[in-house]
């Protein structure tokens, strides 16, 4: 979708670049929002709840924001 309106990139060229095994930098014409998810708890494919260490220290702040909103 990002390169949909760029005539230099057709579906075949995009697929080839994606599967080339090397990074390719391509300038895009429009600004795009980038969302990054950071999860310290998740459910795996077996349905088990997993926890990981909060290496960025975000959980404590998030917990306090949730607690303060009640």
PQR file with spaces between the fields and no chain letter, atoms N, CA, C, O and H, PARSE charges and radii, in Angstrom:
ATOM       1  N    UNK     1       0.820   -1.197    0.000 -0.4000 1.5000
ATOM       2  CA   UNK     1       0.000    0.000    0.000 -0.0000 2.0000
ATOM       3  C    UNK     1       0.862    1.258    0.000  0.5500 1.7000
ATOM       4  O    UNK     1       0.463    2.279   -0.560 -0.5500 1.4000
ATOM       5  N    UNK     2       2.004    1.198    0.603 -0.4000 1.5000
ATOM       6  CA   UNK     2       2.837    2.395    0.707 -0.0000 2.0000
ATOM       7  C    UNK     2       3.302    2.855   -0.668  0.5500 1.7000
ATOM       8  O    UNK     2       3.354    4.055   -0.940 -0.5500 1.4000
ATOM       9  H    UNK     2       2.329    0.368    1.058  0.4000 1.0000
ATOM      10  N    UNK     3       3.636    1.913   -1.526 -0.4000 1.5000
ATOM      11  CA   UNK     3       4.152    2.255   -2.853 -0.0000 2.0000
ATOM      12  C    UNK     3       3.097    2.146   -3.948  0.5500 1.7000
ATOM      13  O    UNK     3       3.421    2.189   -5.135 -0.5500 1.4000
ATOM      14  H    UNK     3       3.594    0.939   -1.305  0.4000 1.0000
ATOM      15  N    UNK     4       1.842    2.005   -3.552 -0.4000 1.5000
ATOM      16  CA   UNK     4       0.757    1.798   -4.519 -0.0000 2.0000
ATOM      17  C    UNK     4       0.710    2.880   -5.596  0.5500 1.7000
ATOM      18  O    UNK     4       0.499    2.570   -6.768 -0.5500 1.4000
ATOM      19  H    UNK     4       1.578    1.970   -2.588  0.4000 1.0000
ATOM      20  N    UNK     5       0.902    4.128   -5.220 -0.4000 1.5000
ATOM      21  CA   UNK     5       0.796    5.235   -6.175 -0.0000 2.0000
ATOM      22  C    UNK     5       2.121    5.600   -6.832  0.5500 1.7000
ATOM      23  O    UNK     5       2.210    6.605   -7.537 -0.5500 1.4000
ATOM      24  H    UNK     5       1.074    4.379   -4.268  0.4000 1.0000
ATOM      25  N    UNK     6       3.147    4.791   -6.606 -0.4000 1.5000
ATOM      26  CA   UNK     6       4.455    5.055   -7.205 -0.0000 2.0000
ATOM      27  C    UNK     6       4.604    4.185   -8.452  0.5500 1.7000
ATOM      28  O    UNK     6       4.722    2.966   -8.332 -0.5500 1.4000
ATOM      29  H    UNK     6       3.074    3.974   -6.033  0.4000 1.0000
ATOM      30  N    UNK     7       4.603    4.779   -9.644 -0.4000 1.5000
ATOM      31  CA   UNK     7       4.665    3.986  -10.878 -0.0000 2.0000
ATOM      32  C    UNK     7       5.967    3.188  -11.035  0.5500 1.7000
ATOM      33  O    UNK     7       6.031    2.261  -11.843 -0.5500 1.4000
ATOM      34  H    UNK     7       4.507    5.770   -9.742  0.4000 1.0000
ATOM      35  N    UNK     8       6.997    3.544  -10.270 -0.4000 1.5000
ATOM      36  CA   UNK     8       8.266    2.815  -10.364 -0.0000 2.0000
ATOM      37  C    UNK     8       8.199    1.459   -9.654  0.5500 1.7000
ATOM      38  O    UNK     8       9.087    0.624   -9.823 -0.5500 1.4000
ATOM      39  H    UNK     8       6.945    4.297   -9.614  0.4000 1.0000
ATOM      40  N    UNK     9       7.129    1.240   -8.847 -0.4000 1.5000
ATOM      41  CA   UNK     9       7.026    0.008   -8.066 -0.0000 2.0000
ATOM      42  C    UNK     9       5.728   -0.731   -8.406  0.5500 1.7000
ATOM      43  O    UNK     9       4.632   -0.276   -8.079 -0.5500 1.4000
ATOM      44  H    UNK     9       6.408    1.918   -8.710  0.4000 1.0000
ATOM      45  N    UNK    10       5.879   -1.879   -9.068 -0.4000 1.5000
ATOM      46  CA   UNK    10       4.716   -2.735   -9.292 -0.0000 2.0000
ATOM      47  C    UNK    10       4.776   -3.900   -8.305  0.5500 1.7000
ATOM      48  O    UNK    10       5.752   -4.041   -7.569 -0.5500 1.4000
ATOM      49  H    UNK    10       6.769   -2.248   -9.334  0.4000 1.0000
ATOM      50  N    UNK    11       3.746   -4.725   -8.289 -0.4000 1.5000
ATOM      51  CA   UNK    11       3.664   -5.832   -7.326 -0.0000 2.0000
ATOM      52  C    UNK    11       4.865   -6.761   -7.428  0.5500 1.7000
ATOM      53  O    UNK    11       5.419   -7.167   -6.407 -0.5500 1.4000
ATOM      54  H    UNK    11       2.953   -4.611   -8.887  0.4000 1.0000
ATOM      55  N    UNK    12       5.269   -7.099   -8.632 -0.4000 1.5000
ATOM      56  CA   UNK    12       6.403   -8.018   -8.822 -0.0000 2.0000
ATOM      57  C    UNK    12       7.698   -7.417   -8.259  0.5500 1.7000
ATOM      58  O    UNK    12       8.462   -8.111   -7.589 -0.5500 1.4000
ATOM      59  H    UNK    12       4.819   -6.769   -9.462  0.4000 1.0000
ATOM      60  N    UNK    13       7.938   -6.155   -8.525 -0.4000 1.5000
ATOM      61  CA   UNK    13       9.157   -5.497   -8.038 -0.0000 2.0000
ATOM      62  C    UNK    13       9.158   -5.421   -6.509  0.5500 1.7000
ATOM      63  O    UNK    13      10.199   -5.605   -5.878 -0.5500 1.4000
ATOM      64  H    UNK    13       7.316   -5.592   -9.070  0.4000 1.0000
ATOM      65  N    UNK    14       7.998   -5.151   -5.920 -0.4000 1.5000
ATOM      66  CA   UNK    14       7.893   -5.096   -4.464 -0.0000 2.0000
ATOM      67  C    UNK    14       8.179   -6.470   -3.863  0.5500 1.7000
ATOM      68  O    UNK    14       8.950   -6.578   -2.909 -0.5500 1.4000
ATOM      69  H    UNK    14       7.152   -5.001   -6.433  0.4000 1.0000
ATOM      70  N    UNK    15       7.568   -7.517   -4.411 -0.4000 1.5000
ATOM      71  CA   UNK    15       7.788   -8.875   -3.904 -0.0000 2.0000
ATOM      72  C    UNK    15       9.255   -9.283   -4.032  0.5500 1.7000
ATOM      73  O    UNK    15       9.807   -9.902   -3.123 -0.5500 1.4000
ATOM      74  H    UNK    15       6.943   -7.429   -5.186  0.4000 1.0000
ATOM      75  N    UNK    16       9.877   -8.945   -5.136 -0.4000 1.5000
ATOM      76  CA   UNK    16      11.296   -9.269   -5.335 -0.0000 2.0000
ATOM      77  C    UNK    16      12.153   -8.571   -4.290  0.5500 1.7000
ATOM      78  O    UNK    16      13.052   -9.185   -3.716 -0.5500 1.4000
ATOM      79  H    UNK    16       9.428   -8.441   -5.875  0.4000 1.0000
ATOM      80  N    UNK    17      11.885   -7.294   -4.037 -0.4000 1.5000
ATOM      81  CA   UNK    17      12.660   -6.547   -3.045 -0.0000 2.0000
ATOM      82  C    UNK    17      12.440   -7.109   -1.646  0.5500 1.7000
ATOM      83  O    UNK    17      13.382   -7.206   -0.859 -0.5500 1.4000
ATOM      84  H    UNK    17      11.155   -6.795   -4.503  0.4000 1.0000
ATOM      85  N    UNK    18      11.201   -7.479   -1.334 -0.4000 1.5000
ATOM      86  CA   UNK    18      10.899   -8.009    0.002 -0.0000 2.0000
ATOM      87  C    UNK    18      11.574   -9.348    0.258  0.5500 1.7000
ATOM      88  O    UNK    18      11.892   -9.669    1.403 -0.5500 1.4000
ATOM      89  H    UNK    18      10.436   -7.400   -1.973  0.4000 1.0000
ATOM      90  N    UNK    19      11.793  -10.119   -0.772 -0.4000 1.5000
ATOM      91  CA   UNK    19      12.374  -11.457   -0.618 -0.0000 2.0000
ATOM      92  C    UNK    19      13.836  -11.533   -1.024  0.5500 1.7000
ATOM      93  O    UNK    19      14.377  -12.629   -1.171 -0.5500 1.4000
ATOM      94  H    UNK    19      11.535   -9.858   -1.703  0.4000 1.0000
ATOM      95  N    UNK    20      14.480  -10.399   -1.204 -0.4000 1.5000
ATOM      96  CA   UNK    20      15.871  -10.376   -1.663 -0.0000 2.0000
ATOM      97  C    UNK    20      16.863  -10.753   -0.567  0.5500 1.7000
ATOM      98  O    UNK    20      17.996  -11.129   -0.866 -0.5500 1.4000
ATOM      99  H    UNK    20      14.041   -9.509   -1.084  0.4000 1.0000
ATOM     100  N    UNK    21      16.455  -10.659    0.687 -0.4000 1.5000
ATOM     101  CA   UNK    21      17.359  -11.014    1.780 -0.0000 2.0000
ATOM     102  C    UNK    21      18.311   -9.901    2.179  0.5500 1.7000
ATOM     103  O    UNK    21      19.208  -10.116    2.995 -0.5500 1.4000
ATOM     104  H    UNK    21      15.534  -10.353    0.930  0.4000 1.0000
ATOM     105  N    UNK    22      18.132   -8.731    1.623 -0.4000 1.5000
ATOM     106  CA   UNK    22      18.951   -7.566    1.983 -0.0000 2.0000
ATOM     107  C    UNK    22      18.037   -6.367    2.170  0.5500 1.7000
ATOM     108  O    UNK    22      16.962   -6.295    1.574 -0.5500 1.4000
ATOM     109  H    UNK    22      17.403   -8.556    0.960  0.4000 1.0000
ATOM     110  N    UNK    23      18.470   -5.428    3.001 -0.4000 1.5000
ATOM     111  CA   UNK    23      17.689   -4.218    3.199 -0.0000 2.0000
ATOM     112  C    UNK    23      17.750   -3.338    1.964  0.5500 1.7000
ATOM     113  O    UNK    23      18.773   -3.259    1.283 -0.5500 1.4000
ATOM     114  H    UNK    23      19.343   -5.487    3.485  0.4000 1.0000
ATOM     115  N    UNK    24      16.645   -2.686    1.694 -0.4000 1.5000
ATOM     116  CA   UNK    24      16.602   -1.725    0.595 -0.0000 2.0000
ATOM     117  C    UNK    24      15.874   -0.495    1.107  0.5500 1.7000
ATOM     118  O    UNK    24      14.748   -0.595    1.594 -0.5500 1.4000
ATOM     119  H    UNK    24      15.815   -2.750    2.247  0.4000 1.0000
ATOM     120  N    UNK    25      16.500    0.647    1.002 -0.4000 1.5000
ATOM     121  CA   UNK    25      15.899    1.901    1.441 -0.0000 2.0000
ATOM     122  C    UNK    25      15.194    2.547    0.261  0.5500 1.7000
ATOM     123  O    UNK    25      15.793    2.764   -0.792 -0.5500 1.4000
ATOM     124  H    UNK    25      17.415    0.728    0.606  0.4000 1.0000
ATOM     125  N    UNK    26      13.921    2.850    0.445 -0.4000 1.5000
ATOM     126  CA   UNK    26      13.106    3.430   -0.613 -0.0000 2.0000
ATOM     127  C    UNK    26      12.430    4.684   -0.067  0.5500 1.7000
ATOM     128  O    UNK    26      11.659    4.598    0.889 -0.5500 1.4000
ATOM     129  H    UNK    26      13.434    2.673    1.301  0.4000 1.0000
ATOM     130  N    UNK    27      12.702    5.834   -0.648 -0.4000 1.5000
ATOM     131  CA   UNK    27      12.021    7.046   -0.184 -0.0000 2.0000
ATOM     132  C    UNK    27      10.540    6.980   -0.549  0.5500 1.7000
ATOM     133  O    UNK    27      10.183    6.543   -1.642 -0.5500 1.4000
ATOM     134  H    UNK    27      13.329    5.905   -1.425  0.4000 1.0000
ATOM     135  N    UNK    28       9.699    7.407    0.355 -0.4000 1.5000
ATOM     136  CA   UNK    28       8.265    7.439    0.084 -0.0000 2.0000
ATOM     137  C    UNK    28       7.814    8.887   -0.037  0.5500 1.7000
ATOM     138  O    UNK    28       8.410    9.795    0.542 -0.5500 1.4000
ATOM     139  H    UNK    28       9.990    7.762    1.244  0.4000 1.0000
ATOM     140  N    UNK    29       6.745    9.078   -0.805 -0.4000 1.5000
ATOM     141  CA   UNK    29       6.292   10.432   -1.092 -0.0000 2.0000
ATOM     142  C    UNK    29       5.446   11.033    0.025  0.5500 1.7000
ATOM     143  O    UNK    29       5.462   12.247    0.233 -0.5500 1.4000
ATOM     144  H    UNK    29       6.261    8.340   -1.275  0.4000 1.0000
ATOM     145  N    UNK    30       4.702   10.182    0.751 -0.4000 1.5000
ATOM     146  CA   UNK    30       3.823   10.677    1.806 -0.0000 2.0000
ATOM     147  C    UNK    30       4.383   10.309    3.176  0.5500 1.7000
ATOM     148  O    UNK    30       5.053    9.289    3.334 -0.5500 1.4000
ATOM     149  H    UNK    30       4.689    9.196    0.582  0.4000 1.0000
ATOM     150  N    UNK    31       4.099   11.154    4.161 -0.4000 1.5000
ATOM     151  CA   UNK    31       4.459   10.822    5.547 -0.0000 2.0000
ATOM     152  C    UNK    31       3.525    9.736    6.036  0.5500 1.7000
ATOM     153  O    UNK    31       2.333    9.745    5.727 -0.5500 1.4000
ATOM     154  H    UNK    31       3.555   11.983    4.033  0.4000 1.0000
ATOM     155  N    UNK    32       4.067    8.795    6.804 -0.4000 1.5000
ATOM     156  CA   UNK    32       3.284    7.683    7.315 -0.0000 2.0000
ATOM     157  C    UNK    32       3.405    7.602    8.823  0.5500 1.7000
ATOM     158  O    UNK    32       4.497    7.778    9.364 -0.5500 1.4000
ATOM     159  H    UNK    32       5.035    8.787    7.055  0.4000 1.0000
ATOM     160  N    UNK    33       2.301    7.338    9.513 -0.4000 1.5000
ATOM     161  CA   UNK    33       2.419    7.125   10.959 -0.0000 2.0000
ATOM     162  C    UNK    33       3.063    5.770   11.217  0.5500 1.7000
ATOM     163  O    UNK    33       2.815    4.807   10.492 -0.5500 1.4000
ATOM     164  H    UNK    33       1.414    7.195    9.073  0.4000 1.0000
ATOM     165  N    UNK    34       3.875    5.705   12.234 -0.4000 1.5000
ATOM     166  CA   UNK    34       4.514    4.453   12.632 -0.0000 2.0000
ATOM     167  C    UNK    34       4.121    4.181   14.077  0.5500 1.7000
ATOM     168  O    UNK    34       4.367    5.000   14.962 -0.5500 1.4000
ATOM     169  H    UNK    34       4.076    6.487   12.823  0.4000 1.0000
ATOM     170  N    UNK    35       3.514    3.034   14.305 -0.4000 1.5000
ATOM     171  CA   UNK    35       3.095    2.645   15.649 -0.0000 2.0000
ATOM     172  C    UNK    35       3.963    1.486   16.109  0.5500 1.7000
ATOM     173  O    UNK    35       4.145    0.513   15.378 -0.5500 1.4000
ATOM     174  H    UNK    35       3.314    2.369   13.586  0.4000 1.0000
ATOM     175  N    UNK    36       4.493    1.587   17.309 -0.4000 1.5000
ATOM     176  CA   UNK    36       5.349    0.542   17.854 -0.0000 2.0000
ATOM     177  C    UNK    36       4.689   -0.017   19.104  0.5500 1.7000
ATOM     178  O    UNK    36       4.361    0.729   20.027 -0.5500 1.4000
ATOM     179  H    UNK    36       4.345    2.377   17.903  0.4000 1.0000
ATOM     180  N    UNK    37       4.498   -1.322   19.132 -0.4000 1.5000
ATOM     181  CA   UNK    37       3.917   -1.975   20.302 -0.0000 2.0000
ATOM     182  C    UNK    37       5.014   -2.558   21.186  0.5500 1.7000
ATOM     183  O    UNK    37       5.975   -3.149   20.693 -0.5500 1.4000
ATOM     184  H    UNK    37       4.765   -1.928   18.382  0.4000 1.0000
ATOM     185  N    UNK    38       4.861   -2.386   22.487 -0.4000 1.5000
ATOM     186  CA   UNK    38       5.824   -2.904   23.457 -0.0000 2.0000
ATOM     187  C    UNK    38       5.033   -3.684   24.493  0.5500 1.7000
ATOM     188  O    UNK    38       4.281   -3.098   25.271 -0.5500 1.4000
ATOM     189  H    UNK    38       4.080   -1.906   22.887  0.4000 1.0000
ATOM     190  N    UNK    39       5.195   -4.984   24.510 -0.4000 1.5000
ATOM     191  CA   UNK    39       4.403   -5.842   25.375 -0.0000 2.0000
ATOM     192  C    UNK    39       5.289   -6.633   26.336  0.5500 1.7000
ATOM     193  O    UNK    39       6.271   -7.250   25.924 -0.5500 1.4000
ATOM     194  H    UNK    39       5.807   -5.460   23.878  0.4000 1.0000
ATOM     195  N    UNK    40       4.933   -6.607   27.609 -0.4000 1.5000
ATOM     196  CA   UNK    40       5.657   -7.401   28.593 -0.0000 2.0000
ATOM     197  C    UNK    40       4.829   -8.596   29.040  0.5500 1.7000
ATOM     198  O    UNK    40       5.306   -9.444   29.794 -0.5500 1.4000
ATOM     199  H    UNK    40       4.135   -6.105   27.944  0.4000 1.0000
ATOM     200  N    UNK    41       3.598   -8.661   28.578 -0.4000 1.5000
ATOM     201  CA   UNK    41       2.732   -9.805   28.856 -0.0000 2.0000
ATOM     202  C    UNK    41       1.992  -10.146   27.567  0.5500 1.7000
ATOM     203  O    UNK    41       1.504   -9.257   26.869 -0.5500 1.4000
ATOM     204  H    UNK    41       3.210   -7.972   27.965  0.4000 1.0000
ATOM     205  N    UNK    42       1.913  -11.436   27.257 -0.4000 1.5000
ATOM     206  CA   UNK    42       1.227  -11.855   26.043 -0.0000 2.0000
ATOM     207  C    UNK    42       0.783  -13.302   26.180  0.5500 1.7000
ATOM     208  O    UNK    42       1.292  -14.045   27.019 -0.5500 1.4000
ATOM     209  H    UNK    42       2.309  -12.158   27.824  0.4000 1.0000
ATOM     210  N    UNK    43      -0.156  -13.685   25.361 -0.4000 1.5000
ATOM     211  CA   UNK    43      -0.630  -15.064   25.316 -0.0000 2.0000
ATOM     212  C    UNK    43       0.005  -15.724   24.104  0.5500 1.7000
ATOM     213  O    UNK    43      -0.084  -15.201   22.993 -0.5500 1.4000
ATOM     214  H    UNK    43      -0.570  -13.081   24.680  0.4000 1.0000
ATOM     215  N    UNK    44       0.649  -16.876   24.312 -0.4000 1.5000
ATOM     216  CA   UNK    44       1.313  -17.555   23.205 -0.0000 2.0000
ATOM     217  C    UNK    44       0.333  -18.432   22.423  0.5500 1.7000
ATOM     218  O    UNK    44      -0.858  -18.474   22.733 -0.5500 1.4000
ATOM     219  H    UNK    44       0.721  -17.300   25.214  0.4000 1.0000
ATOM     220  N    UNK    45       0.844  -19.126   21.413 -0.4000 1.5000
ATOM     221  CA   UNK    45      -0.008  -19.930   20.527 -0.0000 2.0000
ATOM     222  C    UNK    45      -0.696  -21.073   21.259  0.5500 1.7000
ATOM     223  O    UNK    45      -1.705  -21.588   20.775 -0.5500 1.4000
ATOM     224  H    UNK    45       1.811  -19.091   21.161  0.4000 1.0000
ATOM     225  N    UNK    46      -0.171  -21.486   22.424 -0.4000 1.5000
ATOM     226  CA   UNK    46      -0.787  -22.550   23.212 -0.0000 2.0000
ATOM     227  C    UNK    46      -1.809  -22.015   24.215  0.5500 1.7000
ATOM     228  O    UNK    46      -2.422  -22.787   24.952 -0.5500 1.4000
ATOM     229  H    UNK    46       0.648  -21.068   22.817  0.4000 1.0000
ATOM     230  N    UNK    47      -1.991  -20.694   24.243 -0.4000 1.5000
ATOM     231  CA   UNK    47      -2.948  -20.086   25.156 -0.0000 2.0000
ATOM     232  C    UNK    47      -2.384  -19.804   26.537  0.5500 1.7000
ATOM     233  O    UNK    47      -3.128  -19.456   27.453 -0.5500 1.4000
ATOM     234  H    UNK    47      -1.493  -20.066   23.644  0.4000 1.0000
ATOM     235  N    UNK    48      -1.067  -19.952   26.693 -0.4000 1.5000
ATOM     236  CA   UNK    48      -0.433  -19.697   27.989 -0.0000 2.0000
ATOM     237  C    UNK    48      -0.045  -18.222   28.106  0.5500 1.7000
ATOM     238  O    UNK    48       0.451  -17.610   27.161 -0.5500 1.4000
ATOM     239  H    UNK    48      -0.463  -20.235   25.949  0.4000 1.0000
ATOM     240  N    UNK    49      -0.288  -17.675   29.296 -0.4000 1.5000
ATOM     241  CA   UNK    49       0.084  -16.294   29.569 -0.0000 2.0000
ATOM     242  C    UNK    49       1.574  -16.230   29.881  0.5500 1.7000
ATOM     243  O    UNK    49       2.068  -16.982   30.721 -0.5500 1.4000
ATOM     244  H    UNK    49      -0.691  -18.172   30.065  0.4000 1.0000
ATOM     245  N    UNK    50       2.286  -15.339   29.209 -0.4000 1.5000
ATOM     246  CA   UNK    50       3.729  -15.170   29.384 -0.0000 2.0000
ATOM     247  C    UNK    50       4.027  -13.758   29.860  0.5500 1.7000
ATOM     248  O    UNK    50       3.352  -12.807   29.465 -0.5500 1.4000
ATOM     249  H    UNK    50       1.885  -14.728   28.526  0.4000 1.0000
ATOM     250  N    UNK    51       5.033  -13.624   30.705 -0.4000 1.5000
ATOM     251  CA   UNK    51       5.496  -12.319   31.165 -0.0000 2.0000
ATOM     252  C    UNK    51       6.975  -12.191   30.849  0.5500 1.7000
ATOM     253  O    UNK    51       7.728  -13.159   30.951 -0.5500 1.4000
ATOM     254  H    UNK    51       5.581  -14.397   31.026  0.4000 1.0000
ATOM     255  N    UNK    52       7.382  -11.003   30.470 -0.4000 1.5000
ATOM     256  CA   UNK    52       8.787  -10.708   30.230 -0.0000 2.0000
ATOM     257  C    UNK    52       9.191   -9.513   31.069  0.5500 1.7000
ATOM     258  O    UNK    52       8.345   -8.716   31.473 -0.5500 1.4000
ATOM     259  H    UNK    52       6.770  -10.216   30.387  0.4000 1.0000
ATOM     260  N    UNK    53      10.478   -9.387   31.329 -0.4000 1.5000
ATOM     261  CA   UNK    53      10.996   -8.267   32.104 -0.0000 2.0000
ATOM     262  C    UNK    53      10.718   -6.962   31.359  0.5500 1.7000
ATOM     263  O    UNK    53      10.875   -6.883   30.140 -0.5500 1.4000
ATOM     264  H    UNK    53      11.166  -10.035   31.001  0.4000 1.0000
ATOM     265  N    UNK    54      10.310   -5.959   32.095 -0.4000 1.5000
ATOM     266  CA   UNK    54      10.022   -4.643   31.526 -0.0000 2.0000
ATOM     267  C    UNK    54      11.325   -3.855   31.428  0.5500 1.7000
ATOM     268  O    UNK    54      11.626   -3.039   32.299 -0.5500 1.4000
ATOM     269  H    UNK    54      10.182   -6.023   33.085  0.4000 1.0000
ATOM     270  N    UNK    55      12.090   -4.095   30.382 -0.4000 1.5000
ATOM     271  CA   UNK    55      13.424   -3.509   30.254 -0.0000 2.0000
ATOM     272  C    UNK    55      13.401   -1.989   30.083  0.5500 1.7000
ATOM     273  O    UNK    55      14.411   -1.328   30.326 -0.5500 1.4000
ATOM     274  H    UNK    55      11.845   -4.759   29.674  0.4000 1.0000
ATOM     275  N    UNK    56      12.267   -1.431   29.669 -0.4000 1.5000
ATOM     276  CA   UNK    56      12.172    0.018   29.492 -0.0000 2.0000
ATOM     277  C    UNK    56      11.463    0.719   30.648  0.5500 1.7000
ATOM     278  O    UNK    56      11.338    1.943   30.650 -0.5500 1.4000
ATOM     279  H    UNK    56      11.446   -1.968   29.472  0.4000 1.0000
ATOM     280  N    UNK    57      11.005   -0.044   31.619 -0.4000 1.5000
ATOM     281  CA   UNK    57      10.368    0.543   32.784 -0.0000 2.0000
ATOM     282  C    UNK    57       9.036    1.220   32.493  0.5500 1.7000
ATOM     283  O    UNK    57       8.684    2.203   33.145 -0.5500 1.4000
ATOM     284  H    UNK    57      11.107   -1.039   31.617  0.4000 1.0000
ATOM     285  N    UNK    58       8.305    0.711   31.533 -0.4000 1.5000
ATOM     286  CA   UNK    58       7.031    1.321   31.148 -0.0000 2.0000
ATOM     287  C    UNK    58       5.842    0.819   31.973  0.5500 1.7000
ATOM     288  O    UNK    58       4.872    1.553   32.164 -0.5500 1.4000
ATOM     289  H    UNK    58       8.592   -0.088   31.003  0.4000 1.0000
ATOM     290  N    UNK    59       5.906   -0.409   32.457 -0.4000 1.5000
ATOM     291  CA   UNK    59       4.750   -0.997   33.144 -0.0000 2.0000
ATOM     292  C    UNK    59       4.343   -0.216   34.385  0.5500 1.7000
ATOM     293  O    UNK    59       3.152   -0.017   34.625 -0.5500 1.4000
ATOM     294  H    UNK    59       6.694   -1.005   32.301  0.4000 1.0000
ATOM     295  N    UNK    60       5.308    0.228   35.173 -0.4000 1.5000
ATOM     296  CA   UNK    60       4.985    0.944   36.410 -0.0000 2.0000
ATOM     297  C    UNK    60       4.238    2.240   36.111  0.5500 1.7000
ATOM     298  O    UNK    60       3.252    2.557   36.777 -0.5500 1.4000
ATOM     299  H    UNK    60       6.276    0.066   34.979  0.4000 1.0000
ATOM     300  N    UNK    61       4.700    2.985   35.123 -0.4000 1.5000
ATOM     301  CA   UNK    61       4.031    4.231   34.751 -0.0000 2.0000
ATOM     302  C    UNK    61       2.628    3.938   34.217  0.5500 1.7000
ATOM     303  O    UNK    61       1.675    4.630   34.577 -0.5500 1.4000
ATOM     304  H    UNK    61       5.501    2.728   34.583  0.4000 1.0000
ATOM     305  N    UNK    62       2.493    2.936   33.376 -0.4000 1.5000
ATOM     306  CA   UNK    62       1.189    2.580   32.835 -0.0000 2.0000
ATOM     307  C    UNK    62       0.237    2.161   33.944  0.5500 1.7000
ATOM     308  O    UNK    62      -0.926    2.565   33.954 -0.5500 1.4000
ATOM     309  H    UNK    62       3.266    2.374   33.083  0.4000 1.0000
ATOM     310  N    UNK    63       0.724    1.357   34.874 -0.4000 1.5000
ATOM     311  CA   UNK    63      -0.107    0.922   35.997 -0.0000 2.0000
ATOM     312  C    UNK    63      -0.599    2.123   36.802  0.5500 1.7000
ATOM     313  O    UNK    63      -1.766    2.180   37.187 -0.5500 1.4000
ATOM     314  H    UNK    63       1.668    1.029   34.867  0.4000 1.0000
ATOM     315  N    UNK    64       0.295    3.087   37.056 -0.4000 1.5000
ATOM     316  CA   UNK    64      -0.118    4.253   37.839 -0.0000 2.0000
ATOM     317  C    UNK    64      -1.134    5.093   37.074  0.5500 1.7000
ATOM     318  O    UNK    64      -2.044    5.650   37.687 -0.5500 1.4000
ATOM     319  H    UNK    64       1.244    3.041   36.743  0.4000 1.0000
ATOM     320  N    UNK    65      -1.007    5.200   35.761 -0.4000 1.5000
ATOM     321  CA   UNK    65      -1.990    5.939   34.973 -0.0000 2.0000
ATOM     322  C    UNK    65      -3.359    5.264   35.018  0.5500 1.7000
ATOM     323  O    UNK    65      -4.387    5.933   35.122 -0.5500 1.4000
ATOM     324  H    UNK    65      -0.268    4.747   35.263  0.4000 1.0000
ATOM     325  N    UNK    66      -3.360    3.938   34.940 -0.4000 1.5000
ATOM     326  CA   UNK    66      -4.618    3.195   35.009 -0.0000 2.0000
ATOM     327  C    UNK    66      -5.236    3.333   36.393  0.5500 1.7000
ATOM     328  O    UNK    66      -6.438    3.570   36.514 -0.5500 1.4000
ATOM     329  H    UNK    66      -2.524    3.395   34.856  0.4000 1.0000
ATOM     330  N    UNK    67      -4.431    3.187   37.431 -0.4000 1.5000
ATOM     331  CA   UNK    67      -4.930    3.283   38.807 -0.0000 2.0000
ATOM     332  C    UNK    67      -5.470    4.685   39.098  0.5500 1.7000
ATOM     333  O    UNK    67      -6.485    4.822   39.781 -0.5500 1.4000
ATOM     334  H    UNK    67      -3.454    2.994   37.333  0.4000 1.0000
ATOM     335  N    UNK    68      -4.814    5.716   38.595 -0.4000 1.5000
ATOM     336  CA   UNK    68      -5.244    7.095   38.832 -0.0000 2.0000
ATOM     337  C    UNK    68      -6.542    7.441   38.099  0.5500 1.7000
ATOM     338  O    UNK    68      -7.253    8.367   38.489 -0.5500 1.4000
ATOM     339  H    UNK    68      -3.989    5.605   38.040  0.4000 1.0000
ATOM     340  N    UNK    69      -6.845    6.697   37.042 -0.4000 1.5000
ATOM     341  CA   UNK    69      -8.037    7.018   36.254 -0.0000 2.0000
ATOM     342  C    UNK    69      -9.318    6.453   36.857  0.5500 1.7000
ATOM     343  O    UNK    69     -10.412    6.746   36.375 -0.5500 1.4000
ATOM     344  H    UNK    69      -6.268    5.944   36.724  0.4000 1.0000
ATOM     345  N    UNK    70      -9.189    5.644   37.910 -0.4000 1.5000
ATOM     346  CA   UNK    70     -10.376    5.034   38.529 -0.0000 2.0000
ATOM     347  C    UNK    70     -11.031    5.971   39.511  0.5500 1.7000
ATOM     348  O    UNK    70     -12.041    5.619   40.121 -0.5500 1.4000
ATOM     349  H    UNK    70      -8.300    5.406   38.302  0.4000 1.0000
